[in-house]
Amino acid sequence: MAAFFLSGLMIPAKLGLLPVFYMFQSMGLIDTRSGLVLLYAAGGVPFSTFVIMGFMRGLPTELEEAARLDGAHEGRLFVSIALPLLRPALAVVTVFQFAPTWNDFFYPLVLLRSDSKYTVPVGLTRFFGEFATDRATLFAGLVIALAPLALVFALATKQIIAGLTAGMSR
């Protein structure tokens, strides 16, 4: 099973552009944001699986056993025990998936056709001209494009540090 997800990390995603394009065209997902969401969600599965799987292997089994002795069922085990302990791993996955997705230029350029649906990086190219560049508007757009990344990183930093220092003692 892990080898299947490992193959998803080893094969460059850009190599699959042509099959993805034809598949999206047959499904009517060209020039739709939902097509991009599906593409990014599928592309993030291998990395997310490895991070969460590795983190879950390090969780103490004694907590699960104690909860089972107290009568907790599978859903309660996940919500009350595993999910709070997985916060650092989920923060890492969020940051490492959000940043490249937010900054992606390639797939939106190829899969989106209308100007109104362009993502921020593709839309910022509209400020470049052949003979002139509107630098003031471009730099303002770059600052606006950076704001969500900074917000996500600021919110996730506490959890990431907690995950990095989880095994340390004073």
Backbone torsions as a table, in degrees:
resi	resn	phi	psi	omega
1	MET	NA	-43.9	-179.6
2	ALA	-65.5	-31.7	178.9
3	ALA	-64.6	-32.5	177.8
4	PHE	-64.0	-45.9	179.1
5	PHE	-71.0	-33.3	177.5
6	LEU	-63.4	-37.9	177.6
7	SER	-64.0	-30.8	176.2
8	GLY	-67.2	-26.5	176.9
9	LEU	-85.5	-27.4	-174.5
10	MET	-81.7	-29.6	-177.8
11	ILE	-88.5	123.2	178.7
12	PRO	-62.1	131.9	-175.8
13	ALA	-64.9	-29.3	-178.0
14	LYS	-66.9	-22.1	178.2
15	LEU	-67.7	-24.5	-178.8
16	GLY	-91.2	15.2	-175.6
17	LEU	-61.6	-46.8	-177.0
18	LEU	-63.1	-49.0	176.3
19	PRO	-61.7	-38.9	178.6
20	VAL	-63.6	-42.3	-179.8
21	PHE	-61.2	-47.7	-179.7
22	TYR	-66.5	-37.6	178.2
23	MET	-65.4	-45.1	179.1
24	PHE	-64.7	-36.3	178.8
25	GLN	-65.3	-41.2	179.5
26	SER	-70.6	-25.7	179.5
27	MET	-93.2	-2.4	-179.6
28	GLY	74.5	28.4	-177.5
29	LEU	-102.2	2.9	174.6
30	ILE	-71.1	138.8	-179.4
31	ASP	64.8	34.1	173.0
32	THR	-129.8	143.1	177.2
33	ARG	-71.5	-29.4	179.1
34	SER	-64.9	-31.9	175.4
35	GLY	-64.1	-42.0	177.0
36	LEU	-64.7	-40.4	179.2
37	VAL	-61.2	-44.9	178.2
38	LEU	-62.4	-41.3	-179.9
39	LEU	-64.0	-46.5	-179.4
40	TYR	-68.9	-36.7	178.4
41	ALA	-65.1	-44.0	179.0
42	ALA	-67.7	-36.8	-179.8
43	GLY	-70.5	-24.2	-178.8
44	GLY	-88.0	-9.0	-176.6
45	VAL	-62.3	-47.2	-177.3
46	PRO	-60.7	-48.3	-179.2
47	PHE	-63.4	-45.9	-179.2
48	SER	-61.4	-40.3	179.5
49	THR	-62.5	-44.9	-179.3
50	PHE	-65.0	-42.6	-179.4
51	VAL	-64.5	-48.5	-177.0
52	ILE	-70.3	-37.7	178.5
53	MET	-63.7	-44.4	178.7
54	GLY	-64.0	-37.8	179.6
55	PHE	-70.4	-39.1	-178.8
56	MET	-68.7	-29.8	176.9
57	ARG	-65.1	-26.4	-179.7
58	GLY	-86.9	-5.0	179.6
59	LEU	-73.1	140.5	179.9
60	PRO	-69.3	132.2	179.8
61	THR	-75.5	-17.0	-179.9
62	GLU	-62.8	-33.7	178.3
63	LEU	-64.4	-42.2	178.4
64	GLU	-64.9	-44.1	-179.8
65	GLU	-63.3	-41.4	179.1
66	ALA	-65.1	-39.4	178.7
67	ALA	-67.4	-37.2	177.6
68	ARG	-65.2	-39.2	177.5
69	LEU	-63.8	-30.5	177.2
70	ASP	-80.8	-2.6	174.8
71	GLY	95.9	15.9	179.9
72	ALA	-74.8	137.7	176.4
73	HIS	-91.4	179.4	-173.8
74	GLU	-58.7	-43.5	-179.9
75	GLY	-63.6	-43.1	178.7
76	ARG	-66.4	-37.9	176.5
77	LEU	-58.6	-45.5	-177.7
78	PHE	-68.1	-48.0	-175.1
79	VAL	-70.6	-41.7	-173.6
80	SER	-91.0	-29.0	-175.5
81	ILE	-107.7	-60.0	-171.4
82	ALA	-71.2	-46.0	-175.0
83	LEU	-61.1	-45.7	176.6
84	PRO	-62.8	-33.9	178.8
85	LEU	-74.8	-21.8	-178.7
86	LEU	-86.8	-2.3	-177.9
87	ARG	-53.3	-45.4	178.1
88	PRO	-61.6	-40.8	179.4
89	ALA	-66.9	-39.2	178.1
90	LEU	-66.9	-34.5	176.8
91	ALA	-66.4	-42.1	177.8
92	VAL	-62.5	-46.1	179.8
93	VAL	-62.2	-41.6	-179.8
94	THR	-61.3	-48.9	-178.6
95	VAL	-66.0	-45.3	-175.9
96	PHE	-72.8	-17.3	175.8
97	GLN	-97.3	-34.5	-177.2
98	PHE	-70.1	-44.5	-175.2
99	ALA	-60.0	-51.8	179.4
100	PRO	-68.4	-31.1	178.7
101	THR	-68.1	-44.6	-179.6
102	TRP	-64.1	-36.3	-176.3
103	ASN	-91.9	0.5	-174.6
104	ASP	-65.3	133.7	-179.7
105	PHE	-112.1	-33.8	-169.4
106	PHE	-67.5	-58.9	-176.2
107	TYR	-64.3	-44.1	177.3
108	PRO	-62.2	-34.8	179.5
109	LEU	-64.6	-37.9	-176.8
110	VAL	-83.7	-39.0	-170.9
111	LEU	-94.3	-16.5	179.4
112	LEU	-104.3	140.3	-177.2
113	ARG	-111.2	-38.8	-174.0
114	SER	-90.9	142.8	-178.0
115	ASP	-60.3	-32.5	-176.3
116	SER	-70.5	-17.1	-178.2
117	LYS	-103.5	-1.5	-179.3
118	TYR	-61.3	148.2	174.5
119	THR	-80.4	172.3	-175.8
120	VAL	-59.5	-49.1	-179.6
121	PRO	-60.4	-38.7	179.2
122	VAL	-71.8	-39.0	178.5
123	GLY	-64.7	-32.3	179.3
124	LEU	-66.3	-21.6	178.7
125	THR	-69.5	-15.3	178.4
126	ARG	-68.1	-17.1	179.9
127	PHE	-86.5	-4.5	176.2
128	PHE	-94.1	132.4	176.3
129	GLY	-119.1	173.1	179.5
130	GLU	-70.3	-38.2	-176.2
131	PHE	-115.2	-13.5	-178.7
132	ALA	-147.2	152.5	178.1
133	THR	-129.2	131.2	177.4
134	ASP	-82.7	84.9	-172.6
135	ARG	-66.2	-39.3	-177.9
136	ALA	-63.1	-45.8	179.2
137	THR	-68.7	-38.0	178.4
138	LEU	-62.6	-46.6	-179.2
139	PHE	-67.9	-35.8	175.0
140	ALA	-63.9	-40.8	176.8
141	GLY	-64.7	-36.9	177.8
142	LEU	-66.2	-38.6	177.3
143	VAL	-66.0	-42.3	178.2
144	ILE	-64.4	-37.9	179.2
145	ALA	-68.4	-28.4	-179.2
146	LEU	-78.5	-25.4	-174.6
147	ALA	-57.6	-48.6	178.8
148	PRO	-62.4	-36.6	177.8
149	LEU	-63.6	-44.3	179.4
150	ALA	-63.9	-38.9	179.5
151	LEU	-65.2	-47.1	179.5
152	VAL	-62.0	-43.5	179.6
153	PHE	-65.3	-40.5	179.4
154	ALA	-64.2	-39.6	179.5
155	LEU	-71.5	-32.3	-175.5
156	ALA	-91.0	-13.9	-175.5
157	THR	-58.5	-43.6	-178.7
158	LYS	-59.7	-43.9	-179.7
159	GLN	-69.5	-38.1	179.4
160	ILE	-64.6	-44.5	178.6
161	ILE	-64.8	-38.8	177.3
162	ALA	-61.8	-38.3	178.0
163	GLY	-69.6	-36.1	-179.8
164	LEU	-70.9	-33.2	-176.3
165	THR	-101.8	13.4	-174.6
166	ALA	-62.8	-36.4	-176.5
167	GLY	-93.6	2.0	-177.1
168	MET	-84.4	146.4	174.7
169	SER	-126.1	159.3	-177.9
170	ARG	-81.1	NA	NA
